[in-house]
Amino acid sequence: MIALGTPELWFFCGSQHLYGLEALEQVRQNAGVVAKGLNDSSPVQIVFKGLLTTPEEITAALLEANSSADCAGVILWMHTFSPSKMWIRGLSNLKKPLCHLHTQFNRDLPWESIDMDFMNLNQAAHGDREAGFMHTRMRLERKVIVGHWTDPEVLERLNAWARAAWAWHDLQGARFARFGDNMRNVAVTEGDKVSAEMRFGFAVNGFGVGDLVAVVNAVTDSSINDLLEEYEQLYEIAPELQKTGSRHDSLRYSARLELGIKNFLEAGHFKGFTTTFEDLHGLEQLPGMAVQRLMAQGYGFAGEGDWKTSVLLRAMQVMGQGLTGGTSFMEDYTYHLEPNNHLVLGAHMLEISPSIAADKPRLEIHPLGIGGKADPVRMVFHARAGHALNASLVDMGNRFRLVVNQVKSITPPALPKLPVARAVWQCLPDFKTACAAWIYAGGAHHTGYSDCVTAEMLEDFAAMAGIEMLLIDEKTTSLREFKAELRYNDLIYAISQGLRA
C-alpha cells in the first residue's frame, strides 16, 4: 500500500516500589514476555517500553509517547497494584489512543503451592481495577480488553484496536486532493473541512482540473507502454482495446490518466483524492479504470467531490492491510424488491476497486451517458460473496457520525448489459429495517465497502476520533430503539462537546 508507515504500539506495565527490587525485576521480565506474545500475532509492532513505578516515570513515558512519530497508541497493564493517583499527570497529557489490557501473567492458579508471595506478585485483578477507576474518573476514552494474553479472543480484540490505531496514526497530517468541487447541489458530500482537520488530523485542499491536466499530458509514451504490459498480465482485455483493436488509443489514454494522477498524488504526498464528472475540463475521459487501480494501490477515493468518503476509505484500507479481502468506494445504486428476497445492487459510474473482485477483471469500454466526454475504459467484475459491511462518514453540523451496516454479499445473477463493477448484498438484519435505520441516521449514498474490515475496528476508530458510531446489524431489531439512540446521542454529544464541533 502506498505511503503506509510502520508505527509501533507502546506497551507499559504498572507497579510500585512496595514489593521490593526482586519482585519488580520479575514483573519487568513477565511484562516483556507478555509484550512479545502479543506482538507475535499483532498487525502492528508491539514494543515493551518499560515498567513504570513512580509519577515521574509515568509522566515522562507518556509524554515521550505523545512526541514520538513512531508511536500509534499505548497499551497499559497493571501486573501488580499501581496506585492510580501516580498516573493522573501522565494520563492527563496523553494524546495517543489508549488500550487497557486486563490480564495476568499466569493463566491458571497453582492451587497447591499458592502463597502470599505469589499473591503479591500477581495482583492484576485489583491493580487493573484501581487503574480502571482512574481512567473512568478522568473520562478517558479507551478500549478495555479482558482475558488471558494468550486467549485467541483477547488477541483478536487487541488486533482490531491495533488496526484502528494504525489507521488513526496514518491520518495524522495526511493530505487529500480534491480535483474540482463538490457535485452541484448535493448536500451529503459537503462538510466542514476545518472541523474535520481539528477532529481527525487530515487536510483536504482543492486543485483545479487544469493542474491535473498538465501532469497527465506530461506522461511519456514509454511509461504508458510499460503499464500496458502490466494490464496484459493482470486482466482480460476486450478485443477492441487490445493492441490491434479499434479502441486501443482509449486504453492508452486511460493508462495516461492513471500515471498522471499518480504522479500528481506522489508529488504532493497525498493519500487520497476525489474527482467529479461535472468538472473534467481538459480530460478526454472520466477517470474510470485509473481510479479503480489507484484505489487498489491504497489511495482513498470517492466521486463527486466526496472528500469524507475518500478519507474513510483510506482509513479502512489501512485497517484491512494484510487481511484477506478488500475495500472499495461504493454506492447504493438500485434495489431488487422481490418479497422475501430484497437485495441492493451497489455500483458507481465506474469507480469500484478490484480489491473486492471475485474473479479476474475484464477491461471494457462503453458509453457513459454522463459527463460529456469520450467513452471511458473501466474494469468489469462482481464482488466476492460473503460477509461485508458498508460505512458512511457524515457531517452532522455539530459533530461527525459514522454509520455502519453489516451486509451479506451474494453472487449476482448474470448482468450481461451492465458494464460496470458491482456488488449485490442482503442487508442485516433485513432490508426494510436496515434501510430505514440508515435513513434515520442520515447515512450517505456513498460508502466504504469492505469484506475484511470489521465493525469492531470501525468502533475503535470512532472512539479514537471521539465521534459517534451507529451500528446496524443482526441485533438491530427495533427501529423504535434505534431512533431513541439517535435522540440520546444528540443530547450526549451536544453536552460533551459543547461549542467545539
MARTI-96875 format. One record per residue (C-alpha): x, y, z; residue in one letter; residue number from 1. Coordinates in nm, 2 decimals, always signed. Example, Ala and Ser with C-alpha at 12.3 -4.5 7.8 and 13.67 -1.06 7.14 Angstrom:
BEGIN
+1.23,-0.45,+0.78,A,1 $
+1.37,-0.11,+0.71,S,2 $
END
This chain:
BEGIN
+0.00,+0.00,+0.00,M,1 $
+0.13,+0.35,-0.09,I,2 $
+0.26,+0.58,+0.19,A,3 $
+0.20,+0.32,+0.46,L,4 $
+0.41,+0.37,+0.77,G,5 $
+0.51,+0.10,+1.02,T,6 $
+0.43,+0.26,+1.36,P,7 $
+0.46,+0.09,+1.70,E,8 $
+0.22,+0.03,+1.99,L,9 $
+0.40,+0.10,+2.32,W,10 $
+0.33,-0.14,+2.60,F,11 $
+0.37,-0.02,+2.96,F,12 $
+0.34,-0.22,+3.28,C,13 $
+0.25,-0.05,+3.60,G,14 $
+0.37,-0.14,+3.96,S,15 $
+0.52,+0.03,+4.26,Q,16 $
+0.82,+0.00,+4.49,H,17 $
+0.63,-0.15,+4.78,L,18 $
+0.72,-0.51,+4.67,Y,19 $
+1.10,-0.48,+4.66,G,20 $
+1.35,-0.50,+4.38,L,21 $
+1.34,-0.87,+4.33,E,22 $
+0.96,-0.87,+4.27,A,23 $
+0.99,-0.57,+4.04,L,24 $
+1.25,-0.74,+3.83,E,25 $
+1.02,-1.04,+3.80,Q,26 $
+0.73,-0.81,+3.70,V,27 $
+0.96,-0.65,+3.44,R,28 $
+1.05,-0.99,+3.29,Q,29 $
+0.70,-1.11,+3.28,N,30 $
+0.58,-0.79,+3.11,A,31 $
+0.84,-0.84,+2.85,G,32 $
+0.72,-1.19,+2.78,V,33 $
+0.36,-1.07,+2.76,V,34 $
+0.45,-0.79,+2.51,A,35 $
+0.64,-1.04,+2.29,K,36 $
+0.35,-1.28,+2.29,G,37 $
+0.11,-1.01,+2.19,L,38 $
+0.35,-0.88,+1.93,N,39 $
+0.38,-1.23,+1.77,D,40 $
+0.02,-1.21,+1.64,S,41 $
-0.02,-0.83,+1.60,S,42 $
-0.05,-0.65,+1.27,P,43 $
+0.14,-0.35,+1.43,V,44 $
+0.46,-0.40,+1.62,Q,45 $
+0.41,-0.40,+2.00,I,46 $
+0.71,-0.28,+2.19,V,47 $
+0.76,-0.32,+2.56,F,48 $
+0.87,+0.03,+2.67,K,49 $
+0.92,-0.03,+3.04,G,50 $
+0.79,-0.08,+3.39,L,51 $
+0.65,+0.24,+3.54,L,52 $
+0.65,+0.27,+3.92,T,53 $
+0.66,+0.65,+4.00,T,54 $
+0.46,+0.96,+3.89,P,55 $
+0.78,+1.10,+3.73,E,56 $
+0.84,+0.78,+3.53,E,57 $
+0.48,+0.76,+3.42,I,58 $
+0.46,+1.13,+3.31,T,59 $
+0.79,+1.11,+3.12,A,60 $
+0.69,+0.79,+2.94,A,61 $
+0.35,+0.91,+2.83,L,62 $
+0.49,+1.25,+2.71,L,63 $
+0.75,+1.06,+2.51,E,64 $
+0.47,+0.86,+2.35,A,65 $
+0.30,+1.18,+2.26,N,66 $
+0.61,+1.33,+2.09,S,67 $
+0.71,+1.01,+1.91,S,68 $
+0.62,+0.99,+1.54,A,69 $
+0.66,+0.61,+1.57,D,70 $
+0.40,+0.56,+1.85,C,71 $
+0.05,+0.49,+1.73,A,72 $
-0.10,+0.40,+2.06,G,73 $
-0.04,+0.30,+2.42,V,74 $
-0.13,-0.04,+2.59,I,75 $
-0.14,-0.04,+2.97,L,76 $
-0.14,-0.33,+3.21,W,77 $
-0.10,-0.34,+3.59,M,78 $
+0.09,-0.65,+3.68,H,79 $
+0.06,-0.56,+4.05,T,80 $
-0.12,-0.29,+4.23,F,81 $
-0.01,+0.06,+4.10,S,82 $
-0.17,+0.34,+4.29,P,83 $
-0.36,+0.53,+4.02,S,84 $
-0.30,+0.88,+4.16,K,85 $
+0.05,+0.83,+4.02,M,86 $
-0.09,+0.82,+3.67,W,87 $
-0.30,+1.14,+3.68,I,88 $
-0.05,+1.38,+3.53,R,89 $
+0.07,+1.15,+3.26,G,90 $
-0.27,+1.04,+3.15,L,91 $
-0.40,+1.40,+3.16,S,92 $
-0.14,+1.48,+2.89,N,93 $
-0.17,+1.16,+2.68,L,94 $
-0.28,+1.23,+2.33,K,95 $
-0.24,+0.88,+2.17,K,96 $
-0.51,+0.61,+2.16,P,97 $
-0.52,+0.41,+2.48,L,98 $
-0.59,+0.04,+2.54,C,99 $
-0.62,-0.11,+2.89,H,100 $
-0.54,-0.48,+2.89,L,101 $
-0.68,-0.65,+3.19,H,102 $
-0.49,-0.98,+3.21,T,103 $
-0.24,-1.16,+3.43,Q,104 $
+0.09,-1.33,+3.36,F,105 $
-0.02,-1.68,+3.47,N,106 $
-0.33,-1.84,+3.32,R,107 $
-0.40,-2.09,+3.59,D,108 $
-0.36,-2.06,+3.96,L,109 $
-0.12,-2.31,+4.13,P,110 $
-0.37,-2.42,+4.38,W,111 $
-0.15,-2.64,+4.59,E,112 $
+0.15,-2.41,+4.61,S,113 $
+0.00,-2.07,+4.60,I,114 $
+0.13,-1.85,+4.89,D,115 $
+0.14,-1.48,+4.97,M,116 $
+0.45,-1.41,+4.76,D,117 $
+0.26,-1.54,+4.46,F,118 $
-0.05,-1.33,+4.56,M,119 $
+0.16,-1.01,+4.60,N,120 $
+0.33,-1.06,+4.26,L,121 $
+0.01,-1.13,+4.07,N,122 $
-0.23,-0.86,+4.16,Q,123 $
-0.38,-0.75,+3.83,A,124 $
-0.72,-0.85,+3.95,A,125 $
-0.73,-0.54,+4.17,H,126 $
-0.44,-0.34,+4.02,G,127 $
-0.63,-0.30,+3.69,D,128 $
-0.95,-0.21,+3.88,R,129 $
-0.76,+0.07,+4.05,E,130 $
-0.64,+0.18,+3.71,A,131 $
-0.98,+0.15,+3.56,G,132 $
-1.14,+0.37,+3.83,F,133 $
-0.89,+0.65,+3.74,M,134 $
-0.95,+0.61,+3.37,H,135 $
-1.32,+0.64,+3.43,T,136 $
-1.28,+0.92,+3.68,R,137 $
-1.08,+1.11,+3.42,M,138 $
-1.34,+1.04,+3.15,R,139 $
-1.06,+0.89,+2.93,L,140 $
-1.17,+0.72,+2.60,E,141 $
-1.00,+0.38,+2.59,R,142 $
-1.06,+0.02,+2.50,K,143 $
-1.08,-0.23,+2.78,V,144 $
-0.99,-0.59,+2.69,I,145 $
-1.03,-0.87,+2.95,V,146 $
-0.88,-1.22,+2.95,G,147 $
-0.55,-1.41,+2.94,H,148 $
-0.30,-1.27,+2.69,W,149 $
-0.28,-1.60,+2.50,T,150 $
-0.66,-1.62,+2.46,D,151 $
-0.75,-1.60,+2.08,P,152 $
-1.05,-1.38,+2.16,E,153 $
-0.83,-1.14,+2.35,V,154 $
-0.57,-1.13,+2.07,L,155 $
-0.85,-1.07,+1.81,E,156 $
-0.99,-0.78,+2.00,R,157 $
-0.65,-0.63,+2.06,L,158 $
-0.56,-0.67,+1.69,N,159 $
-0.88,-0.49,+1.59,A,160 $
-0.78,-0.20,+1.81,W,161 $
-0.43,-0.21,+1.67,A,162 $
-0.56,-0.18,+1.32,R,163 $
-0.78,+0.11,+1.42,A,164 $
-0.48,+0.28,+1.59,A,165 $
-0.28,+0.22,+1.27,W,166 $
-0.54,+0.39,+1.06,A,167 $
-0.57,+0.68,+1.31,W,168 $
-0.19,+0.72,+1.30,H,169 $
-0.20,+0.72,+0.92,D,170 $
-0.44,+1.01,+0.91,L,171 $
-0.24,+1.24,+1.13,Q,172 $
-0.10,+1.50,+0.89,G,173 $
-0.24,+1.32,+0.59,A,174 $
-0.32,+1.52,+0.27,R,175 $
-0.61,+1.46,+0.04,F,176 $
-0.66,+1.63,-0.30,A,177 $
-0.99,+1.74,-0.43,R,178 $
-0.99,+1.79,-0.81,F,179 $
-1.28,+2.03,-0.88,G,180 $
-1.55,+2.09,-0.63,D,181 $
-1.85,+1.91,-0.49,N,182 $
-2.12,+1.78,-0.73,M,183 $
-2.36,+2.08,-0.76,R,184 $
-2.65,+2.10,-0.52,N,185 $
-2.56,+1.77,-0.34,V,186 $
-2.57,+1.80,+0.04,A,187 $
-2.43,+1.49,+0.20,V,188 $
-2.09,+1.51,+0.02,T,189 $
-2.03,+1.86,+0.16,E,190 $
-1.89,+1.92,+0.50,G,191 $
-1.67,+2.14,+0.72,D,192 $
-1.31,+2.07,+0.63,K,193 $
-1.19,+2.28,+0.92,V,194 $
-1.38,+2.08,+1.18,S,195 $
-1.26,+1.76,+1.01,A,196 $
-0.89,+1.86,+1.04,E,197 $
-0.94,+1.95,+1.40,M,198 $
-1.12,+1.62,+1.47,R,199 $
-0.93,+1.37,+1.26,F,200 $
-0.59,+1.53,+1.18,G,201 $
-0.60,+1.53,+0.80,F,202 $
-0.62,+1.82,+0.55,A,203 $
-0.83,+1.84,+0.23,V,204 $
-0.74,+2.10,-0.03,N,205 $
-0.88,+2.18,-0.37,G,206 $
-0.70,+2.18,-0.71,F,207 $
-0.82,+2.29,-1.05,G,208 $
-0.86,+2.02,-1.30,V,209 $
-0.61,+2.21,-1.52,G,210 $
-0.34,+2.15,-1.26,D,211 $
-0.40,+1.78,-1.31,L,212 $
-0.43,+1.80,-1.69,V,213 $
-0.08,+1.94,-1.71,A,214 $
+0.06,+1.64,-1.53,V,215 $
-0.15,+1.40,-1.73,V,216 $
-0.02,+1.55,-2.06,N,217 $
+0.34,+1.52,-1.94,A,218 $
+0.32,+1.14,-1.91,V,219 $
+0.57,+0.97,-2.15,T,220 $
+0.48,+0.71,-2.41,D,221 $
+0.74,+0.47,-2.27,S,222 $
+0.58,+0.47,-1.93,S,223 $
+0.24,+0.41,-2.09,I,224 $
+0.38,+0.11,-2.28,N,225 $
+0.52,-0.03,-1.95,D,226 $
+0.18,+0.00,-1.78,L,227 $
+0.00,-0.16,-2.07,L,228 $
+0.22,-0.47,-2.04,E,229 $
+0.11,-0.49,-1.67,E,230 $
-0.25,-0.47,-1.78,Y,231 $
-0.20,-0.76,-2.02,E,232 $
-0.07,-0.97,-1.73,Q,233 $
-0.34,-0.89,-1.48,L,234 $
-0.67,-0.86,-1.68,Y,235 $
-0.88,-0.99,-1.96,E,236 $
-0.89,-0.72,-2.23,I,237 $
-1.18,-0.67,-2.47,A,238 $
-1.07,-0.72,-2.83,P,239 $
-1.13,-0.36,-2.93,E,240 $
-0.89,-0.24,-2.65,L,241 $
-0.61,-0.47,-2.74,Q,242 $
-0.30,-0.35,-2.94,K,243 $
-0.46,-0.43,-3.27,T,244 $
-0.81,-0.32,-3.17,G,245 $
-1.00,-0.02,-3.29,S,246 $
-1.02,+0.14,-2.95,R,247 $
-0.67,+0.08,-2.83,H,248 $
-0.60,+0.45,-2.81,D,249 $
-0.87,+0.48,-2.54,S,250 $
-0.68,+0.22,-2.33,L,251 $
-0.36,+0.41,-2.38,R,252 $
-0.53,+0.73,-2.26,Y,253 $
-0.67,+0.55,-1.95,S,254 $
-0.32,+0.44,-1.87,A,255 $
-0.21,+0.81,-1.92,R,256 $
-0.47,+0.92,-1.67,L,257 $
-0.36,+0.66,-1.41,E,258 $
+0.01,+0.76,-1.44,L,259 $
-0.08,+1.13,-1.44,G,260 $
-0.30,+1.12,-1.13,I,261 $
-0.05,+0.90,-0.95,K,262 $
+0.24,+1.14,-1.04,N,263 $
+0.03,+1.43,-0.91,F,264 $
-0.05,+1.25,-0.58,L,265 $
+0.30,+1.13,-0.53,E,266 $
+0.45,+1.47,-0.58,A,267 $
+0.21,+1.62,-0.33,G,268 $
+0.24,+1.33,-0.08,H,269 $
-0.14,+1.28,-0.10,F,270 $
-0.31,+0.96,+0.04,K,271 $
-0.64,+1.01,-0.14,G,272 $
-0.83,+1.22,-0.38,F,273 $
-1.17,+1.30,-0.53,T,274 $
-1.30,+1.38,-0.88,T,275 $
-1.63,+1.49,-1.02,T,276 $
-1.78,+1.42,-1.36,F,277 $
-1.91,+1.78,-1.36,E,278 $
-1.56,+1.92,-1.39,D,279 $
-1.35,+1.73,-1.65,L,280 $
-1.22,+2.03,-1.84,H,281 $
-0.91,+1.92,-2.04,G,282 $
-0.95,+1.55,-1.97,L,283 $
-1.07,+1.33,-2.25,E,284 $
-1.23,+1.06,-2.03,Q,285 $
-1.38,+1.05,-1.69,L,286 $
-1.11,+0.86,-1.49,P,287 $
-1.25,+0.51,-1.45,G,288 $
-1.01,+0.23,-1.46,M,289 $
-0.74,+0.47,-1.35,A,290 $
-0.93,+0.53,-1.02,V,291 $
-1.00,+0.17,-0.98,Q,292 $
-0.64,+0.08,-0.99,R,293 $
-0.53,+0.36,-0.77,L,294 $
-0.77,+0.25,-0.50,M,295 $
-0.63,-0.10,-0.52,A,296 $
-0.29,+0.05,-0.45,Q,297 $
-0.41,+0.21,-0.13,G,298 $
-0.53,+0.56,-0.23,Y,299 $
-0.85,+0.68,-0.07,G,300 $
-1.11,+0.78,-0.33,F,301 $
-1.47,+0.90,-0.37,A,302 $
-1.66,+1.05,-0.66,G,303 $
-1.84,+1.38,-0.69,E,304 $
-1.60,+1.57,-0.45,G,305 $
-1.69,+1.35,-0.15,D,306 $
-1.38,+1.40,+0.05,W,307 $
-1.52,+1.25,+0.37,K,308 $
-1.57,+0.91,+0.20,T,309 $
-1.22,+0.93,+0.04,S,310 $
-1.07,+0.98,+0.38,V,311 $
-1.28,+0.70,+0.53,L,312 $
-1.18,+0.47,+0.25,L,313 $
-0.81,+0.53,+0.32,R,314 $
-0.86,+0.46,+0.69,A,315 $
-1.04,+0.13,+0.61,M,316 $
-0.77,+0.03,+0.36,Q,317 $
-0.51,+0.07,+0.64,V,318 $
-0.72,-0.12,+0.88,M,319 $
-0.75,-0.41,+0.64,G,320 $
-0.39,-0.41,+0.53,Q,321 $
-0.26,-0.77,+0.51,G,322 $
-0.60,-0.93,+0.56,L,323 $
-0.78,-1.15,+0.31,T,324 $
-1.04,-0.93,+0.13,G,325 $
-1.05,-0.58,+0.01,G,326 $
-1.21,-0.23,+0.05,T,327 $
-1.38,-0.01,-0.21,S,328 $
-1.57,+0.30,-0.27,F,329 $
-1.93,+0.20,-0.31,M,330 $
-2.28,+0.35,-0.38,E,331 $
-2.62,+0.20,-0.31,D,332 $
-2.75,+0.22,-0.66,Y,333 $
-3.07,+0.04,-0.70,T,334 $
-3.29,-0.23,-0.54,Y,335 $
-3.44,-0.57,-0.61,H,336 $
-3.77,-0.57,-0.41,L,337 $
-3.89,-0.92,-0.46,E,338 $
-4.08,-1.03,-0.14,P,339 $
-3.86,-1.22,+0.10,N,340 $
-3.56,-1.16,-0.13,N,341 $
-3.47,-0.79,-0.10,H,342 $
-3.14,-0.71,-0.25,L,343 $
-2.92,-0.40,-0.30,V,344 $
-2.72,-0.36,-0.62,L,345 $
-2.42,-0.15,-0.53,G,346 $
-2.20,+0.01,-0.80,A,347 $
-2.09,+0.35,-0.92,H,348 $
-2.05,+0.50,-1.26,M,349 $
-1.71,+0.33,-1.29,L,350 $
-1.51,+0.35,-0.98,E,351 $
-1.52,+0.02,-0.78,I,352 $
-1.19,-0.12,-0.66,S,353 $
-1.07,-0.46,-0.79,P,354 $
-0.96,-0.55,-0.44,S,355 $
-1.31,-0.68,-0.39,I,356 $
-1.34,-0.87,-0.72,A,357 $
-1.44,-1.23,-0.72,A,358 $
-1.27,-1.31,-1.05,D,359 $
-1.02,-1.17,-1.29,K,360 $
-1.15,-0.83,-1.40,P,361 $
-1.22,-0.76,-1.77,R,362 $
-1.12,-0.43,-1.93,L,363 $
-1.40,-0.29,-2.14,E,364 $
-1.51,+0.04,-2.30,I,365 $
-1.87,+0.16,-2.32,H,366 $
-2.05,+0.49,-2.34,P,367 $
-2.12,+0.66,-2.01,L,368 $
-2.40,+0.89,-2.09,G,369 $
-2.29,+1.14,-1.83,I,370 $
-2.01,+1.39,-1.81,G,371 $
-2.00,+1.47,-2.18,G,372 $
-1.66,+1.31,-2.25,K,373 $
-1.53,+1.03,-2.46,A,374 $
-1.62,+0.67,-2.37,D,375 $
-1.42,+0.57,-2.06,P,376 $
-1.24,+0.25,-2.00,V,377 $
-1.33,+0.05,-1.69,R,378 $
-1.28,-0.28,-1.52,M,379 $
-1.59,-0.50,-1.51,V,380 $
-1.64,-0.77,-1.24,F,381 $
-1.86,-0.86,-0.95,H,382 $
-1.77,-0.86,-0.58,A,383 $
-1.69,-1.17,-0.38,R,384 $
-1.97,-1.34,-0.19,A,385 $
-1.96,-1.34,+0.19,G,386 $
-1.99,-1.11,+0.49,H,387 $
-1.91,-0.75,+0.44,A,388 $
-2.01,-0.40,+0.56,L,389 $
-2.08,-0.05,+0.44,N,390 $
-1.96,+0.25,+0.63,A,391 $
-2.06,+0.62,+0.59,S,392 $
-1.89,+0.92,+0.75,L,393 $
-2.13,+1.22,+0.76,V,394 $
-2.11,+1.57,+0.89,D,395 $
-2.40,+1.64,+1.13,M,396 $
-2.31,+2.01,+1.17,G,397 $
-2.20,+1.99,+1.54,N,398 $
-2.02,+1.66,+1.51,R,399 $
-1.93,+1.37,+1.27,F,400 $
-2.12,+1.05,+1.27,R,401 $
-2.01,+0.71,+1.14,L,402 $
-2.29,+0.48,+1.02,V,403 $
-2.21,+0.11,+0.96,V,404 $
-2.43,-0.16,+0.82,N,405 $
-2.34,-0.53,+0.82,Q,406 $
-2.44,-0.70,+0.50,V,407 $
-2.41,-1.03,+0.32,K,408 $
-2.28,-1.01,-0.03,S,409 $
-2.41,-1.27,-0.28,I,410 $
-2.31,-1.39,-0.62,T,411 $
-2.53,-1.18,-0.85,P,412 $
-2.74,-1.31,-1.14,P,413 $
-2.59,-1.27,-1.49,A,414 $
-2.57,-0.90,-1.58,L,415 $
-2.47,-0.90,-1.94,P,416 $
-2.58,-0.55,-2.02,K,417 $
-2.44,-0.37,-1.71,L,418 $
-2.08,-0.28,-1.80,P,419 $
-1.96,-0.17,-1.45,V,420 $
-1.81,-0.34,-1.15,A,421 $
-2.08,-0.42,-0.89,R,422 $
-2.17,-0.59,-0.56,A,423 $
-2.51,-0.73,-0.47,V,424 $
-2.59,-0.78,-0.10,W,425 $
-2.86,-0.85,+0.16,Q,426 $
-2.88,-0.60,+0.44,C,427 $
-2.87,-0.71,+0.81,L,428 $
-3.09,-0.75,+1.00,P,429 $
-3.32,-0.72,+0.69,D,430 $
-3.37,-0.48,+0.41,F,431 $
-3.66,-0.27,+0.55,K,432 $
-3.51,-0.23,+0.90,T,433 $
-3.16,-0.16,+0.77,A,434 $
-3.26,+0.10,+0.51,C,435 $
-3.50,+0.28,+0.75,A,436 $
-3.23,+0.29,+1.02,A,437 $
-2.97,+0.41,+0.77,W,438 $
-3.20,+0.69,+0.65,I,439 $
-3.30,+0.79,+1.01,Y,440 $
-2.92,+0.81,+1.09,A,441 $
-2.85,+1.03,+0.78,G,442 $
-2.62,+0.78,+0.62,G,443 $
-2.49,+0.88,+0.28,A,444 $
-2.54,+0.71,-0.05,H,445 $
-2.16,+0.69,-0.08,H,446 $
-1.98,+0.43,+0.14,T,447 $
-1.67,+0.25,+0.21,G,448 $
-1.75,-0.12,+0.14,Y,449 $
-1.52,-0.39,+0.28,S,450 $
-1.52,-0.77,+0.32,D,451 $
-1.21,-0.76,+0.55,C,452 $
-1.26,-0.46,+0.79,V,453 $
-1.48,-0.54,+1.09,T,454 $
-1.73,-0.33,+1.28,A,455 $
-1.51,-0.36,+1.59,E,456 $
-1.22,-0.19,+1.41,M,457 $
-1.45,+0.09,+1.30,L,458 $
-1.60,+0.12,+1.65,E,459 $
-1.24,+0.15,+1.79,D,460 $
-1.15,+0.41,+1.53,F,461 $
-1.46,+0.62,+1.61,A,462 $
-1.37,+0.61,+1.97,A,463 $
-1.02,+0.73,+1.90,M,464 $
-1.17,+1.02,+1.69,A,465 $
-1.43,+1.10,+1.96,G,466 $
-1.71,+1.06,+1.71,I,467 $
-2.05,+0.89,+1.72,E,468 $
-2.09,+0.54,+1.56,M,469 $
-2.41,+0.37,+1.49,L,470 $
-2.41,+0.00,+1.40,L,471 $
-2.69,-0.16,+1.20,I,472 $
-2.66,-0.54,+1.22,D,473 $
-2.85,-0.85,+1.31,E,474 $
-2.92,-0.71,+1.66,K,475 $
-3.09,-0.40,+1.52,T,476 $
-3.44,-0.54,+1.56,T,477 $
-3.63,-0.23,+1.68,S,478 $
-3.65,+0.09,+1.49,L,479 $
-3.81,+0.25,+1.80,R,480 $
-3.49,+0.17,+2.00,E,481 $
-3.27,+0.29,+1.72,F,482 $
-3.45,+0.62,+1.69,K,483 $
-3.42,+0.66,+2.07,A,484 $
-3.05,+0.60,+2.04,E,485 $
-3.03,+0.88,+1.79,L,486 $
-3.21,+1.12,+2.02,R,487 $
-2.99,+1.02,+2.32,Y,488 $
-2.68,+1.08,+2.11,N,489 $
-2.79,+1.42,+2.00,D,490 $
-2.81,+1.52,+2.37,L,491 $
-2.50,+1.34,+2.48,I,492 $
-2.27,+1.49,+2.21,Y,493 $
-2.42,+1.83,+2.25,A,494 $
-2.33,+1.83,+2.62,I,495 $
-2.00,+1.65,+2.59,S,496 $
-1.86,+1.86,+2.30,Q,497 $
-2.01,+2.20,+2.38,G,498 $
-1.94,+2.46,+2.12,L,499 $
-1.64,+2.28,+1.96,R,500 $
-1.75,+2.08,+1.65,A,501 $
END
